[in-house]
Amino acid sequence: MDTAEIRTKIEQKKVRLEAYKSRELEMLTGGVQSYGIGSRNVQRYSTDLKAVQDMIKSLEAEISALEKLLNGKSPMITYRFVPGDN
């Protein structure tokens, strides 16, 4: 992947990140759907707040890794080992 591709991916992810942050703010400041039938009322979000917040964290991590790659540093790779009895 060359520098131009990395920059393009970073910009695309930043646009998505801003959209998710806007959605999160909307949800936290009144983006609730309300339904009422008779004396019963139901309120819910049209999307799951937790899913939006998880995507924000994921996009921030991806942007950080791409920026490190752009600056010549290798992105941190994490391995998970699970010991087993055989």
C-alpha positions in Angstrom: 0.0 0.0 0.0 1.5 3.3 -1.0 1.3 6.7 0.7 -1.6 8.0 -1.4 -3.7 5.0 -0.7 -3.0 5.3 3.1 -4.0 9.0 3.1 -7.2 8.2 1.1 -8.1 5.4 3.6 -7.4 7.8 6.6 -9.6 10.5 5.1 -12.5 8.0 4.4 -12.3 6.6 7.9 -12.3 10.1 9.4 -15.4 11.0 7.5 -17.1 7.8 8.8 -15.9 8.6 12.3 -17.4 12.1 12.2 -20.7 10.6 11.0 -20.7 8.1 13.9 -19.8 10.8 16.4 -22.7 12.9 15.1 -25.1 10.0 15.4 -23.9 9.3 18.9 -24.5 13.0 19.9 -27.9 12.9 18.3 -28.8 9.7 20.2 -27.5 11.2 23.5 -29.4 14.5 23.1 -32.9 13.2 22.2 -32.7 10.9 19.2 -35.3 8.6 20.7 -38.3 7.3 18.9 -41.5 7.3 20.9 -44.6 5.3 20.3 -47.8 5.4 22.3 -50.9 3.2 22.2 -53.5 4.2 24.7 -51.8 4.5 28.1 -48.7 2.6 27.0 -45.6 4.3 25.7 -42.5 2.8 24.2 -39.2 4.6 23.6 -36.3 3.3 21.7 -33.3 4.3 19.6 -33.4 3.5 15.9 -29.8 2.2 16.2 -28.1 0.6 19.2 -26.0 3.2 21.1 -23.5 0.5 22.1 -22.9 -0.5 18.5 -22.3 3.2 17.5 -19.8 3.6 20.4 -18.0 0.4 19.5 -17.7 1.5 15.9 -16.2 4.8 17.1 -13.6 3.0 19.1 -12.9 0.7 16.1 -12.5 3.5 13.6 -10.2 5.5 16.0 -8.0 2.4 16.3 -7.9 1.9 12.5 -7.1 5.5 11.9 -4.3 5.4 14.5 -2.8 2.3 12.9 -2.9 3.8 9.4 -1.3 7.0 10.7 1.5 5.0 12.3 1.9 3.1 9.0 2.1 6.4 7.1 4.8 7.7 9.5 6.9 4.6 8.9 6.1 2.9 12.2 4.6 -0.6 12.2 1.1 -0.8 13.7 1.0 -2.7 17.0 -0.1 -6.3 16.6 -1.6 -8.2 19.5 -1.6 -11.9 19.7 -3.8 -13.9 22.1 -2.7 -17.3 23.2 -5.0 -19.8 24.8 -3.3 -22.6 26.6 -5.0 -26.0 26.3 -4.6 -29.4 27.8 -3.8 -32.1 25.3 
